[in-house]
Amino acid sequence: MAVHLDSAKSAIKDSLYDESKPWCKIFGWAEAQTGINRLNLFMGLAVFLVFYLLIGYGTLLLSNLIGFLYPAYASIKAVESSGKDDDTKWLTYWVVFSFITLIELPAAILLSWIPFYSLIKTIFFVWCFIPISNNGSVVVYNRFIRPYFLKHQGDIDQAVNDLSKKASDVAFEKLVTAKVN
């Protein structure tokens, strides 16, 4: 566990000083204004967010923003890069993010009874996108989503094909009916 924490801390520190990252200038400015190290400023911001997620207003929106903003930025950078590994990493994240979102919608009433759900969800999303090799999205995808998908892939493909054919038939029928009228 300590190895993972050290790895995460190192990755965060590297990211805070990486001139190619959009937040580098913001943390540089804050560091110059306050005299407080960027890593300490980041940790202070993280602690503030944790407390806000515990007692604040609009915490599910904040949780979704945290789970969306950086991964969207990193995904765009991955699409624009020449390598394939980062594309796979972020596609895996978005599959897990979408899966959680789909589960969350019908279960919202039950989830609202879980104390500090927004904080738990945010920690889960951060675990899923944290820049370590075996992050949460890799674990969740490989242990839960991938085996289920591989087991039912034929059925899923058939359902998608049937739905696609029905949609095409309905669209063609509407087009023919519109031309007749």
C-alpha positions in Angstrom: 0.0 0.0 0.0 2.8 2.4 0.8 4.4 1.7 -2.5 1.1 2.7 -4.3 0.9 5.9 -2.2 4.5 6.9 -2.9 3.9 6.2 -6.6 0.7 8.3 -6.6 2.5 11.1 -4.7 5.3 11.1 -7.1 3.0 11.2 -10.1 1.0 14.1 -8.6 4.2 16.0 -7.9 5.5 15.4 -11.4 2.2 16.5 -12.8 2.2 19.7 -10.7 5.5 20.7 -12.2 4.9 19.5 -15.7 4.7 22.7 -17.9 2.5 20.9 -20.5 -0.3 20.6 -17.9 -2.9 23.4 -17.8 -2.8 23.5 -14.0 1.0 24.0 -13.8 0.6 27.8 -14.3 -2.2 28.0 -11.7 -0.2 26.1 -9.0 2.9 28.1 -10.0 1.1 31.3 -9.5 -0.4 30.2 -6.2 3.0 28.9 -5.0 4.6 32.3 -5.8 1.8 34.2 -4.1 1.7 32.1 -0.9 5.2 30.7 -0.6 3.6 27.3 0.0 4.9 24.3 -2.0 2.7 23.2 -4.9 2.3 19.7 -3.5 1.1 21.1 -0.1 -1.3 23.5 -2.0 -2.7 20.5 -3.9 -3.0 18.5 -0.7 -4.8 21.4 1.0 -7.2 21.6 -2.0 -7.8 17.8 -1.8 -8.6 18.1 2.0 -10.9 21.0 1.3 -12.7 19.0 -1.4 -13.0 16.0 1.0 -14.7 18.2 3.6 -16.9 19.8 1.1 -18.0 16.4 -0.3 -18.9 15.5 3.3 -21.0 18.5 4.2 -21.4 20.7 1.1 -24.2 21.4 -1.3 -24.3 20.0 -4.9 -21.8 17.2 -4.0 -23.0 14.8 -6.7 -22.4 17.4 -9.3 -18.9 18.1 -7.9 -18.2 14.3 -7.8 -19.3 14.0 -11.5 -17.2 16.9 -12.5 -14.1 15.4 -10.8 -14.8 12.1 -12.5 -15.2 13.9 -15.8 -13.0 16.9 -16.2 -9.5 15.5 -15.9 -10.3 12.2 -17.7 -11.9 14.1 -20.6 -8.7 16.3 -20.8 -6.5 13.3 -20.7 -8.6 11.4 -23.2 -8.4 14.2 -25.7 -4.6 14.3 -25.3 -4.6 10.5 -25.7 -6.6 10.7 -29.0 -4.2 13.4 -30.3 -1.1 11.3 -29.3 0.4 8.7 -31.7 0.5 5.9 -29.1 -2.2 3.3 -28.5 -1.6 2.5 -24.9 -3.0 5.7 -23.5 -6.1 5.3 -25.8 -6.8 1.9 -24.3 -6.3 3.3 -20.7 -8.8 6.0 -21.2 -11.3 3.9 -23.1 -11.2 1.5 -20.2 -11.9 4.4 -17.8 -14.9 5.6 -19.8 -16.3 2.1 -19.9 -16.1 1.9 -16.1 -17.4 5.5 -15.7 -20.4 4.7 -18.0 -21.1 1.4 -16.2 -21.2 3.2 -12.8 -23.4 6.0 -14.2 -25.8 3.5 -15.6 -26.0 1.6 -12.3 -26.3 4.8 -10.4 -29.4 6.1 -12.2 -31.9 3.4 -11.2 -30.3 3.0 -7.8 -30.3 6.7 -6.9 -32.9 6.4 -4.1 -31.0 3.6 -2.4 -27.6 5.3 -2.9 -28.9 8.5 -1.3 -29.2 6.6 2.0 -25.5 5.8 2.0 -23.7 8.2 4.2 -21.0 10.3 2.4 -21.9 8.7 -1.0 -20.5 11.6 -3.0 -17.2 11.3 -1.2 -17.1 7.5 -1.8 -17.9 8.0 -5.4 -15.3 10.7 -5.9 -12.6 8.6 -4.3 -13.6 5.7 -6.5 -13.4 7.9 -9.7 -10.0 9.2 -8.6 -8.8 5.6 -8.0 -10.0 4.8 -11.5 -8.0 7.6 -13.2 -5.0 7.9 -11.0 -1.8 7.6 -13.0 -0.7 4.2 -11.8 -0.5 1.0 -13.9 -3.1 -1.0 -12.1 -5.6 1.7 -11.2 -9.3 1.2 -10.4 -10.6 1.3 -14.0 -8.2 -1.6 -14.9 -9.2 -3.6 -11.8 -13.0 -3.1 -12.3 -12.9 -3.7 -16.0 -10.8 -6.9 -15.8 -12.6 -8.4 -12.8 -16.2 -7.5 -13.5 -17.0 -5.9 -16.8 -14.8 -7.9 -19.2 -15.7 -11.4 -18.0 -19.4 -10.6 -18.1 -19.0 -9.1 -21.6 -17.0 -12.0 -22.9 -19.6 -14.5 -21.5 -22.5 -12.7 -23.1 -20.9 -11.1 -26.2 -22.9 -13.2 -28.7 -26.2 -12.3 -27.1 -25.3 -8.6 -26.9 -24.3 -8.6 -30.5 -27.5 -10.2 -31.6 -29.6 -7.8 -29.5 -27.7 -4.8 -31.1 -28.2 -6.2 -34.6 -31.9 -6.8 -34.0 -32.4 -3.4 -32.6 -30.4 -1.8 -35.5 -32.5 -3.7 -38.0 -35.8 -2.6 -36.3 -34.7 1.0 -36.2 -33.7 0.9 -39.9 -37.1 -0.7 -40.8 -39.0 2.0 -38.8 -36.9 4.8 -40.4 -37.5 3.4 -43.9 -41.2 3.0 -43.3 -41.4 6.6 -42.0 -39.5 7.8 -45.0 -41.8 6.0 -47.5 -44.9 7.2 -45.6 -43.6 10.8 -45.7 -42.9 10.6 -49.5 -46.4 9.2 -50.2 -48.1 12.0 -48.2 
